[in-house]
């Protein structure tokens, strides 16, 4: 499994309605791309103040490397990118394969 983590910082012009549309777009990927699961959308609520302006996150799982590669050019992924890129100031993309417990 590959976990795909996005941290996003949006510009001031984005509305609550547009954020809801973007959230729905990300969440729909679980149902429209075979092998994508566990899609979560979240807004920063940490009291630590260390988010460096990143306000929203997405976490999703890819079953394997083949699914990740298919996702990158998938038409549904392209549609979601078109929803959020006009409002995006910055994004961090971090993929990893979860490791077992370390003792």
C-alpha positions in Angstrom: 0.0 0.0 0.0 1.1 3.6 -0.7 -0.3 6.4 1.3 -0.7 9.7 -0.5 -0.7 12.9 1.6 -1.4 16.4 0.3 -1.1 19.6 2.4 -2.6 22.6 0.7 -2.5 26.3 1.1 -5.3 28.2 -0.7 -5.5 31.9 -1.7 -7.8 34.3 0.0 -10.3 34.3 -2.9 -11.5 30.7 -2.2 -15.0 30.5 -0.8 -16.5 27.9 1.5 -18.6 26.7 -1.4 -15.6 26.1 -3.5 -13.8 24.3 -0.7 -16.9 22.0 -0.4 -16.8 21.3 -4.1 -13.1 20.5 -3.9 -13.7 18.2 -0.9 -16.4 16.4 -2.8 -14.1 16.0 -5.8 -11.4 14.4 -3.8 -13.8 12.1 -1.9 -15.3 10.9 -5.2 -11.9 9.5 -6.3 -12.4 6.6 -4.0 -15.5 5.6 -6.0 -14.2 6.4 -9.5 -10.6 5.0 -9.5 -10.2 1.3 -8.8 -7.6 0.7 -6.1 -7.9 4.1 -4.4 -9.3 3.9 -0.9 -9.6 5.6 2.4 -9.9 9.2 1.0 -10.0 11.7 3.8 -10.3 15.5 3.6 -9.4 17.6 6.6 -8.9 21.2 7.8 -6.1 22.1 10.1 -7.2 22.6 13.7 -3.9 22.2 15.5 -3.4 24.6 18.4 0.4 24.5 17.9 0.5 27.1 15.1 3.1 25.1 13.1 1.1 24.5 9.9 3.1 27.1 8.0 -0.1 28.4 6.4 -1.3 25.0 5.1 -4.9 24.8 5.9 -6.3 21.6 4.3 -5.1 18.1 3.8 -6.1 15.0 1.8 -4.9 11.5 2.6 -5.7 8.5 0.4 -4.4 5.0 -0.1 -3.2 3.4 -3.3 -3.4 -0.4 -3.3 0.1 -0.5 -5.0 2.5 1.2 -7.4 0.4 0.3 -10.4 -2.6 2.2 -9.0 -0.5 5.2 -8.1 0.8 5.4 -11.6 -2.7 5.0 -13.1 -4.0 7.7 -10.7 -1.5 10.3 -11.9 -3.0 10.5 -15.4 -6.5 9.4 -14.6 -9.2 11.7 -16.1 -11.0 11.9 -12.7 -7.8 13.1 -11.0 -7.4 15.6 -13.8 -10.9 16.9 -13.1 -10.1 17.3 -9.4 -6.9 19.2 -10.1 -8.9 21.6 -12.3 -11.1 22.3 -9.3 -8.4 23.4 -6.9 -5.5 24.6 -8.9 -7.0 28.1 -9.6 -7.1 28.7 -5.8 -3.9 27.0 -4.8 -1.0 29.0 -3.4 1.2 26.0 -2.5 1.0 22.2 -2.1 3.1 19.5 -0.5 2.7 16.0 -1.9 4.2 13.2 0.2 3.8 9.5 -0.6 5.0 6.7 1.6 4.5 3.0 2.2 3.5 2.5 5.9 6.0 0.6 7.9 5.2 -1.8 10.7 5.7 -0.9 14.4 9.3 -0.2 15.3 10.5 -1.4 18.7 
